[in-house]
């Protein structure tokens, strides 16, 4: 009762990362930008000694702009649409 290991093709992890990043769309980047903006604001608030409210006043417009861009300025279009 020995298990036979499944052989997987050897693939460089860097090549896999490049493939994933190359397949990322504009909307994938939008999903990354919003939480990163708030995370950077929280870190900046603690490092620079400003209040969290002041830091959020900078991050919130970034999030709003990204949402407006994704929903209204460049909305997703169905591939079958003319």
C-alpha positions as CSV (number, residue, x, y, z in Angstrom):
1,X,0.0,0.0,0.0
2,X,2.4,2.6,-1.2
3,X,1.2,5.8,-2.7
4,X,2.7,6.9,-5.9
5,X,3.5,10.6,-6.0
6,X,2.0,12.6,-8.8
7,X,4.7,14.0,-11.0
8,X,4.1,17.6,-11.8
9,X,5.9,19.5,-14.6
10,X,8.7,21.7,-13.2
11,X,7.7,25.3,-13.8
12,X,9.5,28.3,-12.7
13,X,7.5,30.2,-10.1
14,X,8.6,33.5,-11.6
15,X,7.1,32.4,-15.0
16,X,3.8,31.5,-13.3
17,X,3.7,35.0,-11.6
18,X,4.4,36.7,-14.9
19,X,1.6,34.8,-16.5
20,X,-0.9,35.7,-13.7
21,X,0.1,39.4,-13.8
22,X,-0.1,39.5,-17.6
23,X,-3.7,38.1,-17.4
24,X,-4.8,40.8,-14.9
25,X,-7.4,43.1,-16.3
26,X,-8.1,46.8,-15.4
27,X,-10.8,45.6,-13.0
28,X,-8.4,43.3,-11.2
29,X,-6.2,46.3,-10.6
30,X,-9.2,48.3,-9.3
31,X,-9.8,45.6,-6.8
32,X,-6.2,45.9,-5.6
33,X,-6.0,49.7,-5.6
34,X,-8.9,50.4,-3.2
35,X,-7.7,48.3,-0.2
36,X,-4.1,49.3,-0.8
37,X,-5.0,53.0,-0.6
38,X,-6.6,52.5,2.8
39,X,-3.8,50.3,4.1
40,X,-1.2,52.9,3.1
41,X,-3.3,55.6,4.8
42,X,-3.4,53.6,8.0
43,X,0.3,53.0,7.9
44,X,1.0,56.6,7.1
45,X,-1.3,57.7,10.0
46,X,0.6,55.7,12.5
47,X,4.1,56.6,11.1
48,X,3.5,60.3,10.5
49,X,1.5,60.8,13.6
50,X,-1.6,62.2,11.9
51,X,-5.1,61.2,12.9
52,X,-6.8,58.3,11.2
53,X,-9.6,60.6,10.1
54,X,-7.1,62.8,8.2
55,X,-5.5,59.8,6.6
56,X,-8.9,58.4,5.5
57,X,-9.8,61.8,4.0
58,X,-6.9,61.2,1.6
59,X,-7.7,57.5,0.9
60,X,-11.5,57.9,0.5
61,X,-11.3,60.1,-2.6
62,X,-8.9,57.6,-4.2
63,X,-11.4,54.8,-3.6
64,X,-14.3,56.9,-4.9
65,X,-12.4,57.8,-8.0
66,X,-11.5,54.1,-8.7
67,X,-15.1,53.1,-8.3
68,X,-16.3,55.9,-10.5
69,X,-13.7,54.9,-13.1
70,X,-14.7,51.2,-13.0
71,X,-18.4,51.7,-13.0
72,X,-19.1,54.9,-15.1
73,X,-16.0,56.1,-17.0
74,X,-14.8,52.6,-18.2
75,X,-17.6,50.2,-17.5
76,X,-17.2,46.5,-18.4
77,X,-18.5,45.7,-21.8
78,X,-19.9,42.4,-23.0
79,X,-17.6,40.8,-25.6
80,X,-20.6,40.1,-27.9
81,X,-21.7,43.7,-27.9
82,X,-21.1,45.9,-31.0
